[in-house]
């Protein structure tokens, strides 16, 4: 059933992908003028004491020490802080906190989020598209390692029901101490607490069935501004939105 609870939107921010972030923010705001959109900027989260996972640079790659694995973006783990951020910003003793949408920055929004809310209900803790995604390549984007883990790409677009009691377990401490592979498989939830969104709400370019009319396009292998990905599906639409943002 549709829900009347408010929805705040959060976009991952990666300095190397500022053009992608610009398009994501431009398209979500053009479709949803009154939706609050915030970027997850790692330096700000560290300064606020929300992110304190030990990280290193190995051969120029951000390395998560707890996971003993690379992070292809600065928001690889911080996305799971969305419920904590919503609660912190709204303060205690609220009748409800609402929904927190997270999306990777390399997305193109093509629909009003009112249409997304029609697929949400309070019985689930998180909603996402339940991809069965096995990447073609061992690398992605600008030479980043393509890691493999269960429920790959489920967390690239997800909607948190911040008021669901099971999300109380997703504390700041948990986000900062568990391996990323556990967080990305929604380890704090039971399987029946994860709601399914239609594939249109996280359309993986070159992977999702082309008969699907995308509401959110994800350039998971590489964004259209990168060499080798300039002619992928929806690239021209992405470039037009980047130009519109720049004007």
Secondary structure, 3 states (H helix, E strand, C coil): CCCCCCEEEEEECCHHHHHHHHHHHHHHHHHCCCCCEEEECHHHHHHCCCCCCCEEEECCEEEECCCCEECCCCCCCHHHHHHHHHHHHHCCCCCCCCEEEEECCCEEECCCHHHHHCCCCCCCCEEECCCCCCCCCCEECCCEECCCCCCCCHHHEEEEECCCHHHHHCCHHHHHHCCHHHHHCCCCCCHHHEEECCHHHHEECCCCCCCCCCCEEECCCCCCCCCCCCCCCCHHHHHHHHHHHHC
